[in-house]
């Protein structure tokens, strides 16, 4: 039986070969066999080298870094730094991570760049820079990546733009700029893209707007502007869209608000404002919504808080405040919630930390601080491997 089985296999194989040979021959079976043409296997696209971090510097440029996914350490991107306008301030990255925008405080315009997803390098968008108001400082891209907003400190207004999804170019929204309070400095959108908020440094308020989803136009929310502390500067909205946090430079504290999901109105959280360090200037909420971080420019430190998920109240993290460089300004958390980065305006570098996922405590990473340009201010982080919404840390701070 075993011999018979082998014979059957041999016979079948021979028959199949004969049929295949005949089918590949011309008339009479004498033409050569034609080997089918094979489509070459495409070369696999190399994975992105990111995540990447970007820092705006008073030396009229933007430093770009590759972030080690393991340690969080920063390595300059080839070609960095990239030219910007005069006194670049706020920095934002669109949710698709295709474009970056920098508000140039000294040249009244916005620099726009395309981001090379493989290297992190920045290339100016055609037509860049785009005109803004006087003294543009804060910049934000809405969660859909459709609109961009810039707080014009010198002209008490907010410039609004539509973003060309293919090129990243900016076009002014009809009716722009929109009125704000005195000396607006920071702008943030809620994660739904329904509302925008602006801190007005010199009148102690926060302007709130509804965003027209079709046009990007801003309409003041009923009751706006809402009271804050003295010299409100930094502004952050948590990833759930339930809470907003404002740093009050003159009062050394942080105002916390609940956001009305229907109207966008702000209501102070019980216990607000919450104590911070000296001259708190910027704020960020981590992607999980568990922790908030505030840079204290006057005390060279970072205040860290846990966020009550129900009330929005802030409780200092054990060990807070954490040491930073001289004049810490912008702050960002990477989309994984693993690392935090702070631009030290007075010491020309970036402090980098690992975040304890349980407690929110910050630990300086090896090699920190990392060199930056002169007077770094804004910092933004994005990951091409894990692109998040604008609430995840890719916005400006």
N, C-alpha and C positions, 0 to 999 in steps of 0.2 A: 504493500500500500504506500509506503514512503517513497519508493522508486516511482510508482505510478503518479503520485502527487507532484514530484519534481518534474516528471515528463510533461504533465499537464501545464505546469507553469512555463516550461520552456517552449512548448508548442504555442501557448497563448501569446507569449512575448514575441515569438518569431512572427506570428500572424499579424500582430499589431504593428511591428516594424515594417512588414511588407506592405500593409495598407498605407502606412504613413509615407513610405518611400514612393509608392505609386501615386499617391495624391499630390506629391510634390514634384512629379516628373511631367514633362510635356508629352505630346503624342508619341506613342510607342514606348514611353517610359525611358527614353534615352537622354532627356534634357537634364542638366545639372540641378541639384536641389538648391532652391533659393532660401537662404536664411532670412527669416522675418527681421525687419528693422526694429530695433528696440529704442524706446524713448529714454534718453539718459536720465538717471536719477538726479533730481535737483540737489545742489549742495545745501545742506541745512543752514538756516540762518543762525548765526551765533547769538547766544542769549545776551540780553542787555547787560552792560557792565555795572549798572546802578545797584542800589539806589544812589541818588545824587542830592547834594545840598548846595544851596546858592546863598551868597551873602552880598548885599549892596554896601558899597564903601564910599566914603566922602571923597576918595581919590578918583571919582568919576568912572567907576568900573564895578563889575560884578565878578566876585570870585566863585568858581565852580569846583566842587569836590565830588569824588566817588566815595561812597560810604561802604566800609567793610561790613558785609552782612553778618559777620561773626562777632566782630569787636566793636563796630560803630566808628572806628577810626576814620579820619578824613585824609584823602590823598588828592592833591590838585589835579584837575582834568587838564589834558593837553590843550594848550592855547589859552588857558586861564591866566590872568583875568581878562574879561571881555568888556569892551568899551560901553559906557552908558552916557547919560547926560550930566549936567552940572548938579552936584550934591544929590545923588540918587538916595531915595529914602525908602518908601515901602516897596515890597516885592511880593508878587503873587504868581502862582502857577495854575493853569486851567485844569479842570478835573480829568481831562483826557491825557494830561502830561505832555501835550504837543507844543504848548506855548508858555512863555514866561513874560511878565510885564513888570516894569520898574517905573515908579513915579519919581521924576527928576525935580526935586524941590527948587533948585536954582535956575532951571531953564524952562519951567512952565510947560512941560510936556511929558509924554509917557514913551519909554523905549519898549519895543516889542521884539521878541525873539522866537525862533523855532528851536526846539530842543532835539538834539540828536539822541535818539533813544538808546543807541549802542554806546556812545561815548560821553554823553552829558554836555557836549559842547553847544554853545549858543551862536546862532546866526541871525543877524538883524532881519526882521520882516520887511518886505518891500513897502516903502512909504514911511517907515519908522525914522524918527520919533513922531508921535501924534500929539497934536495940540491939546493942552488941558487949561485949567484956570491958573491963577497966581498961586505959587507955592504949593504945588501938589505934594501930598505926603502919603496918606494911606491909599492902598489900591486893593481891590478885591474882585475876583471872578465868581459869578454866581454858580450854584451847584450844577446847573445844566451846561455850563461852558458857553452860554449864548451871549451873556452880557458882562461888561466890566464897569466898575465904579471907582472913581477917584475923588478923595476928599481934598478940596482946594483950600489950604489954610489961609491964604491971603485974600481970597475972594468970597469967603463965606458961602461956598457952594459945593455941589457934588456933580462932577462930570459923568455922564452915562454914555456907554458905547455898546454897539452890537459888535460881536466878534465873527469875522469870516471863518467858518469852520475849516476851510481848506487852506487858507493862507495865514490866519491869525491877525489880519489887519483889522484896525478899529475904525468904526464909523459912528459919528455922534448920533445919539438918539434924538428924535424930535422933541424939542422943549428943553434939551440939555444946554447949560447946566441947571440943576435944581437947587433951590434955596436951602441953606442949612443955617446953623447957629454961628456964633463968632469963633473964628479960628478952628474949623473942623480939622481933625488930625488922623482919625482912624475910621475905617469902614468895614463892616462885616455883614454877610447875608446869613439867614437861617438855613438849615439843611434842606428845607423844602423849596427854597427859592422864592418864597412868597413875600418875605420881608427883608429890608435892609436897615442897618443901624449905623449911626455916625456919632462919634464923641466930639463935642464942641468945647475946646480947651478953655476958652476965656469967659464963657457964660455958665459953666457948670451944669451942662445939660447933655442929653442924648436925643438926637433926632431919630424918629422912627418913620419908615415909609413902607407902603405896599408896593410891590413890583408888578407892573403889568406884564404878564407872561408872554404876550404877543409882541410888545414893543420895547419893553425894558424901562419904560417911563416910571418915575417915582411920584407917589402921591402921599402926602403926610398922613400918618395914622392919627385917628381922633385922640386928642389929649397930648400929642407931641408938640414940643419937646418935653422929655421927662427929666425930672430933677436928678442930678448926680452930686458928687462932692466937689471939692475945689480942684480945678485943673484936671478934669477927666481926660485921660489920654488913651490908654490901651483898651481894647475891646475884644471879647471872645464870646462866641455862642457855642453851647455844648452840642455834641453830635445828635442828641435826641431832639433838639430845637425847643427844649422846655425852659432853659435858663440862659441868661446873659450876664456877663461879668465885666465891670468897668474899673480900671485902676485910677484912683484919685491921687495925683502927684502931691497936691497941697495938703492932703489930710492923712497921708500915709496909710491908706486903707483901700478896700475893694468893695464897691457896691454890687450887690447881687439882685437879680430880678427874675421873676417868672414871666414867661412870654405867653400871652393869650394866643392860642393856636388859631383862633378865628380872626382876630382883629390885629394881632401884632403888638398890642399895647403892653407896656411894662409895668409890673407891680413889684415893689421891693420885697425881698425875701425876709422872713422873720429873723431878726438878729443882725441884719445888714445895716451899715457896712461892717466888714470884717478886717481886723488889723493886718497890716502888711509891714514891710520894712520902710526905709527912708526913700521917699520919692519913687513910689512904684510907677512904672512907665508902660509896660506891656504885659499881656496875659495870653495864655493858651490853655485849652482843655485837651487832654489826651484823647486818642481815638475811641477809647472805651467809655469815656464820659465819667470815669472814676476819679480822676485827679485834675487839679488846676495848678498852673505854675505862673508866678508873677516875678518879673525882674525888678529889682530895687536899685535904681541907678545911683542913689545917694549912699547906699550902704554896701555896695558891691556884693549883692547876694540875691538868692532866689528863694522866694517864699513858696512852699509847696502845701497843697491842701487836698484832703479827700472831700468829695462832693456827695452830699446826701441825695440819693437818687429820687427821693420823694419830695423833699422841700427845696433842694438847691443850696442849702446852707453849707458853709465851708468850715472845715476843722483842720487845724495845722497838722501836717505830717510830723511824726517823731523825728527830731533832728533838724527840722526846719527852723530858720532859713539856712540854705546851703551856700557855701562860698562860691563866688564867681570872680571874673576879672574886674578891671577898673571900668566903671560906667556901663554895666550890663544893660543892653537895650532890647533888641529883638530876641524872641524865643520861639522855638518850634519843636514839635515832637514828630518823630518819623511815623509813617502810616501803620507800622506794626505795634507802636506804643512801647518800643524797646529802648529807644535812645532819645535824648533831649539835647538841643544845641542852643547856645546863647552867644549873641554877637556883643563883644565887649568894646564899646565905643572908645573908651579911653586907653585901652591897652593893645588895640590893633590885632585882636585875635578872637578865636571862637572857643568857648569852653564846651566840652562835650561830656555827657554823662550817660550811664546806664540807669534805667528806671526799674526799681523793684516792683514787679507786677502785682505783688500782694499789698505792699505798704505805700508805694508811690515815692519812696525815698530815692535820692539821687546819689550816685557814686561816680566820681571823676574817672574817666577811662584812661588807659595808658596812652601817653603821648599828648594828652590835653594840657594846656590849650594849644590849638592849631593856628598857625599864622594866617592873618587876613590882611586887607588893605588898611588904609588910613581911615579912622573913624567909622568902623562898620556899624550899620544900623539895622537893616532888615535881614531876616533869614527865613528861608523856606526849604522844605524837604519834600521829595516825592520818590516813589518807587515804581519803576516800570514793570516790576514783577507783581505788584499788588496795588494797582491804581485804585485810589479811593475817591470818595466825594470830597468836595472842597472843605468839608468840616473835619477832615482827617489830619490836618497838619500841613497841607500843601498850600495854604493861603499865606498871606503876609501877616507879620506881627511886629 
